[in-house]
Amino acid sequence: MALALGDPSGGLRARRRRPTEPSGDPERDIARIAADARALLAEAGVAPGELAGIGLSAPGPIDPATRRIQGPPNLPGWLDVPAPDLLAEALGRPVHLENDANAAALAEWRFGAGRGARDLAYVTLSSGVGGGLVLGGRLHRGAGWNAGEIGHVPVEWEGARCACGLRGCLEAYVGGLAWTRRLRGLATAAGRVAQLAGGPERVLPEHVVAAAREGDAFALQELDRWNGYVARGLVSLAGTVAPEVIVLGTIATAAGEELCLEPVRLAVRAHLWPGLAREVRIVAAALGDRLPDYAGLCVALEGLEAASSLRT
């Protein structure tokens, strides 16, 4: 759980982190979030009434019509929860809601690697795979706020089973949880990846990246496979949306230029129409551990700007 106090220019005046620790009771969880927010404001010497608005970046699915959170896998008990209304009641200020992938796309577009671009695609390569789109200088949510869900674009028609129930999804090949399951089944106790992890049963993608930096053959092979599947997903994304910039987060950012970004660029260029390939830049996310802070801030700014445009 990340909380931050910021201003429209991107200045962060205060930050706070804690484990999410959902209780199973959403009203209780939101009351705790509100208490954290009050404590953060008190530390910064700001009264709740001084806030222009509050941005809530939350995992989906979200019902866009009712602004209710509809049962995210990592928030047990959060089924049909009017989180913005509950938080607004607790803090006395308007609350604007966005799914976390869209919020991250806004953050990298306003304050990060996509600053200055009119068309941006953000792809998070974390435990799962998600994405968000900014097109023509505006967030593009699509039907049901599902635009940018590249994680469930098929890269193998009858491939590995995905957590969503379909087969062959990009997430089933490059999502951190799926890749971890694969690695733990392949790694041997004698291998360098397992040695870095402290045993095959403890292997994570970060150990593959570390071993690849040492030149380990197994790690390099696995990273090459991972990069290849990432590139497949990005070719579909670039060919459909044609963004100026594609921002890659999390695992890709940690792996860096030599092990990930440049191999992915080369693979995308090799399989994308040349005229388009010259136009699309693929870059690492720039905000690092501040991304959740800026995501919430950007949700608030987006909501306030939308409300202002309606009034005018």
N, C-alpha and C positions, 0 to 999 in steps of 0.2 A: 504494500500500500504506500503510494507516494503522494504527498501533499506539498503544495508550493504556493507562495504568495508572489504575484508578479504584476508587471505593468504592461501597457500596450507596446512599448518599445522592446520588450523582451527581457527587461531587467528582472532578476529573481531576487526578492528581498529576504525570503526565508524559505527553508526546505525542511521536510521531515520524512523519515522512512520508518516502516515497521513491517513485520510479517503480516500477511493478510488475515490469517486465522479466522475464517468464517465460522460462525456459531451454528449455522443451520436455521437461524431466525433472522431474516433480512432486516426487520425493524430494529432489532438489537444491534446488528452490524452497522446500520446507517446511523444509529444514535452514537455509536463509538466513533464513526468517521466524523460526525459533527463535533464531538468532544475534542478530537484531535485537531480539527480546524480551529476551534475556539482557542485551544492552547497555542497553536502556531500564531494566530493573530495577536494573542496577548504578548508573546515573545517579541513580536515585531512592533508592538505598540499601536496596533490598528484595531479599531472597533468594527464588528461585523457590518454595521450600518454604513461604513465608509466604502465597502466593496461595491463596484459597479455590477458585478455578476460573478457567478461561479460556473466553472466548467467541470463536467464529470465525464471522464474517459473510462468506459467500462467494456468488459468482454461481452460479445453478443451470444445469442441473437437478441435483437432489440426490435420491438414492434414500432415502426415509425409513426403510426397513426396515434397510438396511445402513449408513446414514450415510456413503455414498460420494458423492463429487462425480463427475458423469457427463458430462464433456466440455463445459464452458462455452466459447462461441465465442472469448472473449478470453483463454483459458488453454490454449494449444496443448499437447497431450500429456496433459492432465488427464482421462483416461478411466478411470472406475471407480477413483477414488483414495480410499483410506481416510484422508483428511486429519486428522480428529480423532485417530485412533489414532496416526498418525505424529507429530503434534505433542505428544500426551500422552507418548509415549515419549521424545521429545527433552527435554521440560521437566519431566516427572515430576509433572504435575498433571492433573486431569480437564479435558477439553476438550468444550465443547458447541457444536454446529453448527446454523446456521440460514441459509436463503437471504437474500440481502442486502435484498430488498424487505420480507420479514417482519421482519428485524432493524431496518430503518429505521422501520417502523410501530411497533414496540415502543419505539424511542427517542423518537419524537415523542409517543407516548402517555404514557410514564413521565416524560419530562423536557422536552418541547417544547410545541407548539401544542395537543396533545390532552390535556394533563394535566387530570385530573378527570373525563374522559368515560369512560363504560362501553363505548360503541360508537364505534369510529373506523375510518375507511378512509384509508389513506395511498396517494397516487399520485405516483410519480416520473415526471417528464417530462424525461428526459435524452436521451442518445443513443438509447435505446429508451424504452418505457413499461412500467412495472411497478407492482405494488401489494401491499399487505398489509392484513389485517383484524384488528382487536381487537374481539371481540364478547362482551358480557357480562363485560368485564374480563379476557378471556383471548384469547390469540393463536388465531386460527382458521386452520388450515392447509389443511383440505379434503383431498380425495382426491389422493394423490401429492404433497401439499404445494403444490397448484396454485391454491388459493383466492386471489382478489384479482388474477388475471392479466388485468386490464382491457385491457392493451395488445393482446390478441388477441380482443377482443370486436368483431364487425363493426359498422362505422358506415355502410358502403356495401356492399350485397350483392355486387355485381360490380365492386368498385372497384379501387383500385391494388393491385399485388402487394406483399405484405408479405415481409419477410425470412424469416418462418416458413414460407412457401410458400402460404399462403392469400391470399385477396383481400379487400380492404375493411377490414382490421383498423385499429383506432384508431392503432396504432403507425405504420402506413403513411402517416398524415396528420399526426400531431403529434410523432412521435419525431424527435429532433434529427438523426439521420443521414438519414432520409427527407426531412425538411424542407430540410436543407442541399442535397440533390441537386436538389430542386425549385427552390430559390432560385438556385442556380448556373446553372440552365437558363433562368431568367427574367430575372435581373439583367443590366442593360446597363452598359457601362463609364461611360456618362454619368450613370447614376442615383446618387442619394445613398447608397444601401446599398452599391453597389460601390465608391464613393469611400471610404467609411469602412473598407471591407475591404481596400483596396489593389488592387482588381480583381475582376471577376465570379467568377473561379475561386477566390477566397479567401473568399467570402461565407459567413458563419455566422449562425445565429439571433440571436446577440447584436448583430450589425450591424443587423438588422431592428429590434430593440428600441431601439437607439440612434437610428436614423433616425426611428422612430415618435415618439420623444420630441421630435424637432425638427419634427414635423408633416408628414413626407414622406408623400405620398399612396400611393405603392406600398407602403411599409412598413406604413402603417395598414391598407391593404386586405389584405395578407398576414396581419397579426396578427389582423384581424377573422375571416378564414377559419380560422386556427389556433384561436382562441378558440371558434368555432362547433363545431369538431370535438371539442375538449376537452369542451364542454358536452354533446354527444351521448353521449359515453362516461360522463359523470358522471350523466346522467339514468338510464341503465341501471343504474349502480351504486347510486344513491340509491333508485331504485324497487325494487330487489331486496333490498338489505341494510338500508336505512333507518338509517344511522349518525347519531349526534348531530353528528358533525363529519367533514368530508372535508378532509384536509390535502394541499395541493398543493406539490410540491417542484420544485427546479431551475429550468427555464425560466420557469415561472409565478412563482416567487419573485423571480427576477431582473427580470421585467417589471413586477411590482408591482401595486398596487391599481388605478390608473386605467387602465392599458393591458391588464390581464389579469383580475385577481380580480373586480372589479365587473362587467365585461362578461360574464364566465362565470356569475356569480351570477344576473344578469338573464336570461340565456338559459336557465339551468337552471330558474329559477322559471316562466318562460313555458311550459315543456314538461313540467313535473312536476306530479303531482296536488297541488292547492293545500294540502291538509291536511298532506301530507308536506313540501312545499317550505318551509313555515313552521318545520319542526322541524330541518332540516338546515343546519348552518353550513358554509360553504366558506371556508377560511383558508389563509394561506401557512405553509409550514414555518418553524419558529422556530430550529432548531439550527444552521443555516448550515454552515460548514466543520467544525464539531464533530460533525456527524451521524455520520460513520463511527466516531468514537471512542465515542459513546454507543450506536451500533448493536452494536458488539462487547461493550461493558459490559452491555447489556441481554440479549444472548444468554447471557452468563455468569450473570446474575441469574436469568433464566428457567430455565436448566438447574439451578441450585442449588436454586431453589424447588421445582422438580418432583421432584428427588431427595429433598428434605426431606419432601415430602408422601408420597412412597412409603414412607419409613422410618416415618412416623407412622401 
